[in-house]
């Protein structure tokens, strides 16, 4: 299946996942998604699986060095 949809980025660099794509992926408000970028800079988006979420939670605890006020100020607009 091929579906081509274009969206504009907001001033916060956010984009809405179009309804057709949300329906195909089975996405609902509050769901998590995973972005995978290949060597050709093409992006695959998919609904996060329980193992994706568990990996993210496990990784979270290792990033405590990035919790300073200076880091927050430097990276808040990303």
C-alpha positions in Angstrom: 0.0 0.0 0.0 1.3 3.5 -0.8 -0.2 6.6 0.8 1.4 10.0 0.3 0.3 12.8 2.7 2.0 16.1 3.3 1.8 18.2 6.5 3.3 21.6 7.5 5.3 21.9 10.7 4.1 24.2 13.4 6.3 26.8 15.0 7.1 24.1 17.6 8.2 21.7 14.7 5.2 19.5 15.3 3.0 17.9 12.6 -0.4 16.2 12.7 -0.5 12.6 11.6 -3.4 12.6 9.0 -6.5 10.7 9.9 -6.1 8.2 7.1 -2.7 7.2 8.4 -3.9 7.1 12.0 -6.6 4.8 11.0 -4.3 2.5 9.0 -1.8 2.4 12.0 -4.6 2.0 14.6 -3.4 5.1 16.4 -5.6 6.8 19.1 -5.0 9.8 21.3 -2.4 9.0 23.9 -0.7 6.3 21.8 3.1 6.4 21.4 4.8 6.2 18.0 8.3 5.2 16.9 10.2 7.1 14.2 12.9 5.1 12.3 15.2 6.9 9.9 17.0 4.8 7.3 20.3 5.6 5.5 18.4 7.4 2.7 16.8 9.7 5.3 13.4 8.2 4.8 11.3 7.9 7.9 9.1 5.0 9.0 6.5 5.8 11.6 4.7 3.0 13.5 2.7 2.4 16.6 5.0 1.8 19.5 5.0 -1.8 20.9 5.3 -2.7 24.6 9.0 -3.5 24.0 9.6 0.0 22.5 8.0 1.5 25.6 10.0 -0.7 28.0 13.2 0.2 26.2 12.4 3.9 26.5 11.7 3.6 30.2 15.0 1.7 30.8 16.9 4.3 28.9 15.3 7.2 30.7 17.1 6.3 33.9 20.5 6.6 32.3 20.0 10.2 31.1 20.0 11.9 34.4 23.1 14.0 33.5 20.8 16.0 31.1 18.5 17.3 33.9 20.2 20.5 34.8 18.6 24.0 34.4 21.3 24.8 31.9 20.4 21.9 29.7 16.7 22.8 29.9 17.4 26.3 28.8 19.7 25.2 26.0 17.4 22.5 24.6 13.9 23.7 25.4 13.1 24.8 21.8 14.1 21.5 20.1 
